[in-house]
Amino acid sequence: MRTKLMLAGTALAASVALLAAQPAVASPAHGGPRPAPTANSNACSPRIDAVSYSDALDKKVAFGAEVSGLSSIAWDRRQQAWVSALDNNGSTPEYVWSYRDLSDPHVIHAPLVLKKADGTPYDGGNIATDPNAADNEGLAVLNDGSYLVSSEVEPSIRIFGRDGVQRASLPVPARFAVTGSTAAGEATANATLEGLTVTPDGKTIVAAMEGALSGDVSSSGDATAHRLLVYTSGAHGQWRLTKQIEYKTDAGMRIPEVAAYSNDAVVVEEASWSADVGNAVNLFAVTGLSRAADVSRVANLGDASPRLAVQKTLLGDLVDCPTLGATALETQANPLLDNFEGMAITGRLPGGKYGVSLISDDNNSAAQHTRILNLAVKLP
Protein backbone atom coordinates (compact mmCIF):
# COMPACT_ATOMS: atom_id res chain seq x y z
CA MET A 1 0.00 0.00 0.00
CA ARG A 2 1.23 3.47 -0.79
CA THR A 3 2.92 5.27 2.07
CA LYS A 4 0.91 8.17 3.45
CA LEU A 5 2.86 11.04 4.96
CA MET A 6 1.72 14.36 6.41
CA LEU A 7 4.03 16.87 8.12
CA ALA A 8 3.52 20.19 9.82
CA GLY A 9 6.44 22.62 9.73
CA THR A 10 10.19 22.34 9.43
CA ALA A 11 10.69 21.02 12.97
CA LEU A 12 8.63 17.94 12.23
CA ALA A 13 10.32 17.50 8.87
CA ALA A 14 13.65 17.43 10.69
CA SER A 15 12.17 14.89 13.06
CA VAL A 16 11.35 12.54 10.19
CA ALA A 17 14.93 12.63 8.98
CA LEU A 18 16.14 11.67 12.44
CA LEU A 19 13.52 8.95 12.80
CA ALA A 20 14.97 7.23 9.76
CA ALA A 21 18.52 7.45 11.08
CA GLN A 22 20.42 5.45 13.66
CA PRO A 23 19.09 5.98 17.21
CA ALA A 24 21.24 8.08 19.48
CA VAL A 25 19.65 7.59 22.88
CA ALA A 26 22.59 8.10 25.22
CA SER A 27 21.21 10.12 28.12
CA PRO A 28 17.83 11.05 29.60
CA ALA A 29 16.06 14.16 28.45
CA HIS A 30 16.31 17.07 30.87
CA GLY A 31 13.24 17.42 33.04
CA GLY A 32 11.18 20.57 33.16
CA PRO A 33 7.70 21.95 33.62
CA ARG A 34 4.85 20.49 31.65
CA PRO A 35 4.72 22.41 28.35
CA ALA A 36 1.68 24.58 27.75
CA PRO A 37 -0.77 23.53 25.03
CA THR A 38 0.06 24.91 21.61
CA ALA A 39 -1.82 25.51 18.40
CA ASN A 40 0.32 22.90 16.63
CA SER A 41 -2.08 21.05 14.34
CA ASN A 42 -0.07 17.84 14.77
CA ALA A 43 -0.27 17.82 18.57
CA CYS A 44 -1.80 14.76 20.20
CA SER A 45 -1.17 16.24 23.65
CA PRO A 46 1.10 18.90 25.17
CA ARG A 47 3.87 16.27 25.16
CA ILE A 48 3.24 14.37 21.90
CA ASP A 49 3.24 15.41 18.24
CA ALA A 50 2.18 13.05 15.46
CA VAL A 51 4.94 13.22 12.84
CA SER A 52 3.96 10.72 10.15
CA TYR A 53 2.64 7.27 9.50
CA SER A 54 3.23 4.63 6.84
CA ASP A 55 1.34 1.58 5.63
CA ALA A 56 4.16 0.60 3.24
CA LEU A 57 4.70 -2.79 4.95
CA ASP A 58 1.01 -3.67 5.00
CA LYS A 59 0.46 -7.08 3.33
CA LYS A 60 3.75 -6.64 1.51
CA VAL A 61 5.26 -9.80 0.01
CA ALA A 62 9.05 -9.84 0.09
CA PHE A 63 11.41 -12.68 -0.70
CA GLY A 64 8.48 -15.06 -1.05
CA ALA A 65 6.89 -14.34 2.35
CA GLU A 66 4.24 -11.92 3.60
CA VAL A 67 5.25 -9.22 6.04
CA SER A 68 2.55 -9.47 8.70
CA GLY A 69 1.88 -10.17 12.36
CA LEU A 70 4.55 -7.73 13.60
CA SER A 71 4.32 -7.09 17.36
CA SER A 72 7.76 -5.57 17.97
CA ILE A 73 10.29 -3.09 16.65
CA ALA A 74 13.96 -2.65 17.61
CA TRP A 75 17.15 -1.12 16.21
CA ASP A 76 19.81 -3.53 14.95
CA ARG A 77 23.07 -1.58 14.92
CA ARG A 78 25.05 -4.24 13.07
CA GLN A 79 22.92 -4.10 9.96
CA GLN A 80 21.86 -0.46 10.45
CA ALA A 81 18.24 -1.48 10.16
CA TRP A 82 15.02 -1.88 12.12
CA VAL A 83 13.89 -5.37 12.99
CA SER A 84 10.45 -6.80 13.84
CA ALA A 85 9.42 -10.34 14.73
CA LEU A 86 6.43 -12.27 13.40
CA ASP A 87 4.35 -13.26 16.40
CA ASN A 88 2.25 -16.28 15.46
CA ASN A 89 0.87 -17.50 12.13
CA GLY A 90 0.16 -21.23 12.12
CA SER A 91 2.90 -23.33 10.55
CA THR A 92 4.77 -20.26 9.23
CA PRO A 93 8.29 -20.17 10.73
CA GLU A 94 9.02 -17.51 13.32
CA TYR A 95 10.70 -14.73 11.34
CA VAL A 96 12.67 -11.58 12.10
CA TRP A 97 12.21 -9.00 9.35
CA SER A 98 14.76 -6.23 8.63
CA TYR A 99 13.85 -2.91 7.03
CA ARG A 100 15.01 0.69 6.76
CA ASP A 101 13.41 4.16 6.90
CA LEU A 102 10.48 4.38 9.31
CA SER A 103 8.82 7.11 7.26
CA ASP A 104 8.77 4.86 4.17
CA PRO A 105 9.95 1.38 5.27
CA HIS A 106 11.38 -1.12 2.79
CA VAL A 107 12.54 -4.68 3.49
CA ILE A 108 16.26 -5.13 2.86
CA HIS A 109 16.68 -8.91 2.74
CA ALA A 110 15.00 -12.26 3.35
CA PRO A 111 13.71 -12.75 6.91
CA LEU A 112 15.81 -14.52 9.53
CA VAL A 113 14.24 -17.80 10.71
CA LEU A 114 14.41 -18.38 14.48
CA LYS A 115 15.41 -21.93 15.35
CA LYS A 116 16.00 -24.24 18.28
CA ALA A 117 19.53 -25.33 19.11
CA ASP A 118 19.01 -28.42 16.93
CA GLY A 119 18.15 -26.26 13.93
CA THR A 120 14.39 -26.93 14.01
CA PRO A 121 12.44 -23.74 13.25
CA TYR A 122 10.02 -22.33 15.78
CA ASP A 123 6.56 -21.77 14.33
CA GLY A 124 3.14 -20.46 15.26
CA GLY A 125 1.50 -23.81 15.88
CA ASN A 126 -0.67 -24.90 18.77
CA ILE A 127 1.45 -25.02 21.92
CA ALA A 128 -0.57 -28.00 23.20
CA THR A 129 0.30 -30.16 20.20
CA ASP A 130 3.31 -28.52 18.53
CA PRO A 131 6.67 -28.75 20.36
CA ASN A 132 8.04 -25.96 18.16
CA ALA A 133 5.21 -23.50 18.84
CA ALA A 134 6.03 -19.94 19.85
CA ASP A 135 4.23 -16.60 19.93
CA ASN A 136 6.99 -14.02 19.71
CA GLU A 137 5.71 -10.68 20.99
CA GLY A 138 8.80 -8.80 22.25
CA LEU A 139 12.11 -8.17 20.49
CA ALA A 140 15.33 -6.37 21.46
CA VAL A 141 18.93 -6.50 20.27
CA LEU A 142 21.70 -7.03 22.82
CA ASN A 143 25.11 -5.35 22.73
CA ASP A 144 26.73 -8.43 21.20
CA GLY A 145 24.19 -8.44 18.36
CA SER A 146 22.12 -11.31 19.72
CA TYR A 147 18.35 -11.17 19.38
CA LEU A 148 16.33 -11.22 22.60
CA VAL A 149 12.79 -12.52 22.00
CA SER A 150 9.88 -13.01 24.38
CA SER A 151 7.21 -15.57 23.55
CA GLU A 152 3.93 -15.36 25.43
CA VAL A 153 2.66 -18.93 25.14
CA GLU A 154 4.94 -20.39 27.85
CA PRO A 155 6.04 -17.60 28.48
CA SER A 156 9.77 -17.47 27.71
CA ILE A 157 12.58 -15.05 26.95
CA ARG A 158 15.07 -16.57 24.52
CA ILE A 159 18.41 -15.40 23.14
CA PHE A 160 19.21 -16.13 19.48
CA GLY A 161 22.49 -15.69 17.65
CA ARG A 162 22.89 -13.73 14.42
CA ASP A 163 22.28 -17.00 12.58
CA GLY A 164 18.85 -17.30 14.22
CA VAL A 165 19.78 -20.32 16.35
CA GLN A 166 18.80 -20.24 20.03
CA ARG A 167 21.77 -19.94 22.39
CA ALA A 168 20.18 -19.44 25.79
CA SER A 169 17.07 -18.39 27.70
CA LEU A 170 16.38 -16.20 30.71
CA PRO A 171 14.81 -17.51 33.92
CA VAL A 172 11.09 -16.74 34.30
CA PRO A 173 9.42 -17.28 37.70
CA ALA A 174 7.09 -20.28 37.88
CA ARG A 175 3.97 -18.22 38.68
CA PHE A 176 4.30 -16.38 35.36
CA ALA A 177 3.35 -19.56 33.46
CA VAL A 178 -0.11 -19.77 31.90
CA THR A 179 -2.74 -21.11 34.29
CA GLY A 180 -3.30 -24.81 33.67
CA SER A 181 0.02 -25.34 31.87
CA THR A 182 1.80 -25.88 35.21
CA ALA A 183 0.69 -26.27 38.80
CA ALA A 184 2.12 -22.87 39.75
CA GLY A 185 0.95 -20.90 36.69
CA GLU A 186 -1.12 -17.74 37.32
CA ALA A 187 -0.98 -15.97 33.95
CA THR A 188 -3.84 -15.57 31.50
CA ALA A 189 -3.28 -17.17 28.09
CA ASN A 190 -2.29 -14.61 25.44
CA ALA A 191 -1.53 -11.99 28.12
CA THR A 192 1.96 -12.79 29.41
CA LEU A 193 5.39 -11.37 28.47
CA GLU A 194 4.40 -9.03 25.66
CA GLY A 195 6.62 -6.02 26.41
CA LEU A 196 10.42 -6.25 26.11
CA THR A 197 13.23 -3.69 26.03
CA VAL A 198 16.94 -3.23 26.72
CA THR A 199 18.37 -0.03 28.23
CA PRO A 200 20.66 2.09 26.01
CA ASP A 201 23.79 0.85 27.82
CA GLY A 202 22.73 -2.74 27.13
CA LYS A 203 23.03 -3.74 30.79
CA THR A 204 19.38 -4.02 31.84
CA ILE A 205 16.44 -5.91 30.33
CA VAL A 206 12.84 -5.06 31.24
CA ALA A 207 10.03 -7.49 30.36
CA ALA A 208 6.39 -6.57 31.00
CA MET A 209 3.36 -8.73 31.63
CA GLU A 210 0.48 -7.77 29.34
CA GLY A 211 -2.09 -8.79 31.95
CA ALA A 212 -2.23 -9.28 35.69
CA LEU A 213 -1.46 -12.59 37.37
CA SER A 214 -4.51 -14.20 38.92
CA GLY A 215 -2.71 -14.06 42.26
CA ASP A 216 -2.43 -10.27 41.96
CA VAL A 217 -6.14 -9.60 41.55
CA SER A 218 -7.47 -7.80 44.62
CA SER A 219 -10.28 -9.11 46.81
CA SER A 220 -12.53 -6.54 45.12
CA GLY A 221 -11.62 -7.73 41.63
CA ASP A 222 -9.09 -5.03 40.73
CA ALA A 223 -6.77 -6.49 38.05
CA THR A 224 -4.64 -3.43 37.30
CA ALA A 225 -1.41 -4.60 39.00
CA HIS A 226 1.09 -5.80 36.39
CA ARG A 227 4.57 -7.14 37.03
CA LEU A 228 7.72 -6.06 35.20
CA LEU A 229 10.74 -8.37 35.30
CA VAL A 230 14.13 -6.65 35.52
CA TYR A 231 17.29 -8.52 34.50
CA THR A 232 20.86 -7.24 34.78
CA SER A 233 23.97 -8.44 32.98
CA GLY A 234 26.72 -10.22 34.86
CA ALA A 235 30.02 -11.86 34.14
CA HIS A 236 30.50 -13.85 30.94
CA GLY A 237 27.32 -12.52 29.36
CA GLN A 238 25.02 -14.11 31.92
CA TRP A 239 21.74 -12.45 32.86
CA ARG A 240 20.32 -12.42 36.37
CA LEU A 241 16.72 -11.71 37.37
CA THR A 242 17.26 -8.79 39.75
CA LYS A 243 13.76 -7.83 40.80
CA GLN A 244 10.09 -7.53 39.95
CA ILE A 245 8.42 -4.12 39.73
CA GLU A 246 4.75 -3.29 40.11
CA TYR A 247 3.09 -1.12 37.47
CA LYS A 248 -0.60 -0.21 37.70
CA THR A 249 -2.48 0.28 34.45
CA ASP A 250 -5.62 2.32 34.11
CA ALA A 251 -8.73 0.16 34.46
CA GLY A 252 -9.39 -2.09 31.49
CA MET A 253 -5.97 -1.51 29.92
CA ARG A 254 -3.19 -3.96 29.05
CA ILE A 255 0.56 -3.48 28.44
CA PRO A 256 1.52 -4.34 24.84
CA GLU A 257 5.01 -2.81 25.00
CA VAL A 258 7.69 -0.99 26.98
CA ALA A 259 10.67 0.93 25.56
CA ALA A 260 13.68 2.24 27.51
CA TYR A 261 14.73 5.81 26.75
CA SER A 262 17.47 5.99 29.40
CA ASN A 263 19.23 3.49 31.62
CA ASP A 264 16.65 4.18 34.33
CA ALA A 265 13.43 5.13 32.52
CA VAL A 266 10.90 3.59 30.14
CA VAL A 267 7.88 4.53 28.09
CA VAL A 268 4.94 2.19 28.76
CA GLU A 269 2.16 1.65 26.26
CA GLU A 270 -1.30 0.93 27.67
CA ALA A 271 -3.94 -0.24 25.22
CA SER A 272 -7.40 -1.72 24.87
CA TRP A 273 -9.80 -2.69 22.11
CA SER A 274 -13.56 -2.96 21.75
CA ALA A 275 -15.64 -3.71 18.67
CA ASP A 276 -17.77 -0.58 18.98
CA VAL A 277 -14.93 1.90 19.73
CA GLY A 278 -11.79 0.34 18.27
CA ASN A 279 -8.30 0.72 19.70
CA ALA A 280 -7.30 2.96 22.59
CA VAL A 281 -3.60 3.73 23.16
CA ASN A 282 -2.12 5.79 26.00
CA LEU A 283 1.59 6.40 26.55
CA PHE A 284 3.14 6.87 30.00
CA ALA A 285 6.68 7.50 31.25
CA VAL A 286 8.21 5.78 34.28
CA THR A 287 11.49 7.08 35.73
CA GLY A 288 13.70 5.79 38.54
CA LEU A 289 13.50 2.06 37.81
CA SER A 290 16.57 1.44 39.93
CA ARG A 291 14.75 2.92 42.96
CA ALA A 292 11.52 1.01 42.39
CA ALA A 293 10.49 -1.45 45.10
CA ASP A 294 11.22 -5.12 44.53
CA VAL A 295 7.87 -6.92 44.82
CA SER A 296 9.19 -10.42 44.14
CA ARG A 297 8.12 -11.59 47.60
CA VAL A 298 4.71 -9.90 47.56
CA ALA A 299 2.13 -12.64 47.06
CA ASN A 300 -0.81 -10.44 46.02
CA LEU A 301 -0.13 -6.97 44.65
CA GLY A 302 -3.84 -6.26 44.38
CA ASP A 303 -4.23 -6.15 48.14
CA ALA A 304 -0.78 -4.73 48.92
CA SER A 305 0.13 -1.11 49.62
CA PRO A 306 -0.41 1.11 46.57
CA ARG A 307 2.90 2.78 47.39
CA LEU A 308 4.73 -0.27 46.01
CA ALA A 309 3.75 0.61 42.44
CA VAL A 310 5.98 2.88 40.36
CA GLN A 311 4.72 6.37 39.58
CA LYS A 312 3.75 7.04 35.97
CA THR A 313 3.44 10.27 34.00
CA LEU A 314 0.80 10.50 31.28
CA LEU A 315 2.35 11.56 27.98
CA GLY A 316 -0.82 11.48 25.92
CA ASP A 317 -3.85 9.66 24.58
CA LEU A 318 -3.26 8.83 20.91
CA VAL A 319 -6.94 8.97 20.08
CA ASP A 320 -6.47 12.75 20.31
CA CYS A 321 -3.86 12.77 17.54
CA PRO A 322 -4.72 14.30 14.17
CA THR A 323 -5.71 11.63 11.67
CA LEU A 324 -2.90 12.60 9.24
CA GLY A 325 -5.27 11.48 6.50
CA ALA A 326 -5.25 7.86 7.64
CA THR A 327 -8.08 5.45 6.91
CA ALA A 328 -9.21 2.52 9.02
CA LEU A 329 -10.42 -0.95 8.00
CA GLU A 330 -12.51 -1.41 11.13
CA THR A 331 -14.33 0.83 13.59
CA GLN A 332 -11.95 3.36 15.17
CA ALA A 333 -12.55 6.52 17.17
CA ASN A 334 -9.51 7.85 15.28
CA PRO A 335 -8.68 6.16 11.94
CA LEU A 336 -4.98 6.68 12.60
CA LEU A 337 -5.12 4.08 15.37
CA ASP A 338 -4.62 0.37 14.93
CA ASN A 339 -3.44 -2.58 17.01
CA PHE A 340 -0.11 -0.99 18.02
CA GLU A 341 1.92 -3.62 19.87
CA GLY A 342 5.54 -2.71 19.15
CA MET A 343 7.35 0.47 20.18
CA ALA A 344 10.89 1.84 19.93
CA ILE A 345 12.72 4.99 20.99
CA THR A 346 14.33 6.18 17.78
CA GLY A 347 16.61 9.00 18.93
CA ARG A 348 16.88 12.55 20.27
CA LEU A 349 15.08 15.28 18.34
CA PRO A 350 15.31 19.07 18.29
CA GLY A 351 13.54 20.84 21.11
CA GLY A 352 14.39 18.22 23.73
CA LYS A 353 12.01 15.62 22.34
CA TYR A 354 12.53 11.97 21.47
CA GLY A 355 11.42 10.06 18.43
CA VAL A 356 9.01 7.27 19.37
CA SER A 357 7.71 4.86 16.74
CA LEU A 358 4.97 2.26 17.09
CA ILE A 359 4.11 -0.65 14.81
CA SER A 360 0.75 -2.38 14.61
CA ASP A 361 0.14 -6.11 14.52
CA ASP A 362 -2.37 -6.84 11.77
CA ASN A 363 -3.01 -10.32 13.23
CA ASN A 364 -2.52 -11.62 9.67
CA SER A 365 -5.98 -10.23 8.96
CA ALA A 366 -7.34 -8.41 5.92
CA ALA A 367 -9.33 -6.20 8.32
CA GLN A 368 -6.26 -4.64 9.97
CA HIS A 369 -3.14 -2.75 8.89
CA THR A 370 0.55 -3.23 9.48
CA ARG A 371 1.16 0.44 10.23
CA ILE A 372 4.12 2.44 11.56
CA LEU A 373 3.28 5.60 13.50
CA ASN A 374 6.08 8.09 14.15
CA LEU A 375 5.81 10.51 17.08
CA ALA A 376 7.88 13.27 18.67
CA VAL A 377 7.56 13.04 22.45
CA LYS A 378 8.69 15.26 25.32
CA LEU A 379 9.83 12.82 28.03
CA PRO A 380 10.45 13.59 31.72
N, C-alpha and C positions, 0 to 999 in steps of 0.2 A: 504494500500500500504506500502511496506517496507520502513522504514526510510532510507534516504540517508544522510551520514555524511562525510564531508571532512574537515580535520584540517591541519594547517600549523604551526608546532613548538609548544614548550611547553607552551608559553605564551597564545596562543589561546586555547590550551587544558585546561589550568587553567580557562580561560574565560568561557568555556562550563560548567565547574563544578559550577561556580558562577551563570551562567544564570539559572541553574536548582534549585538554592537555593532561600531562602527568600530574597526579595529586601532589600537593606540597604541604600537607598537614603536619607541621612540626611543633607547634606550640598552641596553647589555648588562646582563643580570642580574648581581648581585654574586656572585662566587665564594664558595665555602665548603666545609667538609668534606662528604663524602658523608653524606646523612641516614641515620639508622638505620632499619631496617625497622619498620613500624608495623602495627597490627592493622586498619587501614583496609580494609574489605571491597572497596573499589573500586581498590585498589592493583594495578598490573601489575608494578611494581618499586619500589624505594625512591625512584626519581625520577619515576615516571609513575603518574597516577591516570586511570582510565577515567571520563569524566564522563557521556557519553550517546552514543547513536547514533540515526540516523534512516534509514529506507528510503522516506521520503516522495517522493523523486524517481524511485524505481525503476519503470521502464516507464511513466512518466507521459507522457501526450500533452498538449501545450500548444501553442496557436496552430497546430494542424494538423501538428505534428511530434512525434516521440517523443524524450524526453530519455534518451539512452543513450550509451554509449561515451565516458564522461567520464574523462580521464586527467590532469586538472589542476584546480587551484583557486587563485584569486588575488582580492585585494581591489581593487575599482574605486572609487576615492574619488569620482569625478565623479558616478556614479549611486548611490553609497552602497549598493553591492550586491556580492555575490560573483559571480565569473564562472568558467566552465569551458568548455573547448573539446572538441568532438566529435573523436575521433581519426581514425577511418577506418571508413566504412560504405558501400562500393560507390559508387554514383552520387549518394548523398546529399551535398548541399553541405557544406563545412566550416563548422560553426556555432560561435558563442560564445553560451552561455546565460547569462542573468543571473537571480539569485535572492537572496532575503533569508532570514535567520534559520537558522543552521546547526543549531539544535536541532529545527526543524520547517520545512525549506526550502520556499519556494513561488516559482515562476517569476513574474517581474514583467512581462515583455513578450516579444514575438516574438524569436527568436534572430537575432543579427547574422551575416550571411553574409560569409565572408572571400573576397576577390576579388583577382585579378591587377590590375595597373595599367590594363589595357584593359577592366576590368569583368567579365571571365570568372570565374565562381566556381571556386575550388578544390574538389575532391571526393575521395572515397576510392577512386578507380579504381586500376587496375593501373599502376604507374609505368612499366612497360616499353611499354605501349601507349597510356596516357592522359597527354597533356601537362599536364593540370590536376591530376594526382594529388598528394595530400599525405597525411601521417599525423601529424597534429598532436598531440604528446604533452606539450609543456611550454607554459605560459602565464604571463605576468607583465604588469603594467601599469606603463608608464614614467611619469615625473613629468609629462610633457605630456599624459598620457591615452592615448597610443598603446598598442596591444596588441603585445606581443612574443611570438612563437609559434615554437616549434621543431618541425620536422617530421623524422621519423627515416628517411624513405625515401631522402633524398639524401646526407646530411642537410643541413638548412638552418635558419637562424634569421632569420625575417622580421619586419618592422615594419609594422603596419597602422594606418591612421588610424581615427578614431572612426566613420567611415562604412564601415569594413571593407575599404577598398581598400589594397593594398600600396603602401608608400611607399619602402621600402628593405630591405636585408638586411645581415647581419653577415658578415664574412669567416670561413670555416671552412677550416682547413688541409686540403690535398689528401689526406693519408693517412687522414682521418676519413671519406672516402667509402666506400660499401659495396664490398667486394671484387667485382671483375668489372664494376662500373659504370664505373670509370676504371682507368687503368694503375696509379695510385698508391694506390688504395683498399685499406684494411686492416681495415675495420669489418665486423662480422657483420650481415647483414640483420635488421631488426627489433630491433636492440640498439645503436642509436647515440645521438643526443642526446635522451634521454628527460627528464632533469632540467633545470629552468630556474628561476632566481630572480633577483630584483633586491634589492640591499641597501636598508634603510630610507631612506637618504639619496638613493636613486635614481641613485647615481653608479657603481655596479659591478654587472655582470651575471655570474652564474656559471652555466655550462651543463655538465651531467654526462653522460658516456658511460655508457649502461646496461651495456655489456659491454666487454671488453678488446679493443684492437686486436690483430690477428694478430702484428704486429711487436713487441708487448709481452709475448708469451707466453714464459716462461723456457725454457731448454734442457731443463728437467725437466718441462715441461708446465704450470707454474703460470700460471693466467690470472686472477689476482686484482688485477692492476694496472690501474686505471681512470684515465682522464685527465679533468680538469675544465678547461674553458676559462674564462678570466677576462678580461672586457672592461671598460674604463673609459671614461667619457664625456670628450669633448674639446670643443673650440670648435665652435660652430654645430651642436650636437646630434649630432656625429659620434661613433662608437664605435670604439675601437681595441682589438685583441686584445693584451693586456698580457703574459700568460703562460699556461703550462699547469702544472697542479698534479697530482701523483700522489696517488691515494687507493687504499688497498688494502682490498678487501672481504674478509669471511670467505669461506672456500672454498665454492663453489657458489652464491654470492649475486650478485645484480645490483643496479643502482642505478636504481630507478624515479623517484626525485624527490630534490631538495634544496630547502631553504627557509632563507633568511637571517633570523636573529633579531637581528643587529646588523650594523654596517658591516664587521665583520671575523670573523664567525662564522656557521656554517650548521648546520642539522640535516640529516643524510643518512639516507635510508631505504634499507635493504638488504632484499631480498626474494627468495623463491624459491617454486616450486610443484612439487608432485608429485601424481600421481593418487591415491596411497594415503595421503598425509598431508594434502594441501591446501596452503594458503598459509602461509608463514612470513614474519614481518615484524619486523625489528630496527631500532631507532632509535639513531643515534650523533650526537654533537656534535663539531664541528671548530672550534677557535678559532685566531686568528692567521693568517688567510689572507694578509694582507699580508706576513708573514714567511716564508711557505711557499716552498720552492725552486722556481725556474722550470725545468721539465724539457723545455722545447720542443726543445732540442738533443740530448736523450737518445734514442738510436735504439731501444733495447730496455729498457723499465723492468723487465721480468721478471728480467733478469740484472744490473741496476744495483744500487747500494748501497741497502739497505732504509731508510737514513736519509733518503733523498730524499722518502719518503712522509710526508704529514701525519699527526700523531697524532690518534687518535679516542678518544672517551669513550663507552662503552656507556651508553645511557639506559635501555634495557629491551627485553625480548622480548615482543611483544604477544600471543603465544600464552598468556602467563601472566596476561593480563587476565581479570577476571570476565566471564562471558558477557553480562551485562546483560539476560538473557532472549532474546537473539538466536537466530534459527534459520538454518540453512545449507541451500542447495540442492544442494550437492555435499559430498563428504567433506572435513571440516575437523577438525583437532585441537582447535580452539576455534571454535564456530559464529559467534562475533562477527567472525572474520576473513573477508576476501574479497580480491579482487585490487586492493588499495590502490595506486594509481599517482599520485595527486595529493596534495599536502600544502601547508598554509599555516600560518604563524604568525599567530594571530588577536589577540594583545594580551597585556598584562601582567595577571596575576591576583593576588589576595591571597596572601600567604605567599611571595612571591618567585618564583612560578611563571609560566609562559607558557601561553597557550592554543595548542594545536596540533591542527589538524583534518586528517583524511585523507579522500579520496574514492576509491571503488573504480570501476574500469572494468569494466562488465558484459560487454564484448566483444559487445554487441548480442545477447546470448544469454539464453534463457529459464532457463538453468541457473545464472545468476549474478545478483547484486544490484548496483544502483547504491546504494551505502551511504555515508553520512557518519559518521565516528567522531570524536568530540570528546574530547580529552585535556587534562589539566593536567600540565605537565612542568617539573621543576626543571632548568634549564640552567646549565652552567658559565660 
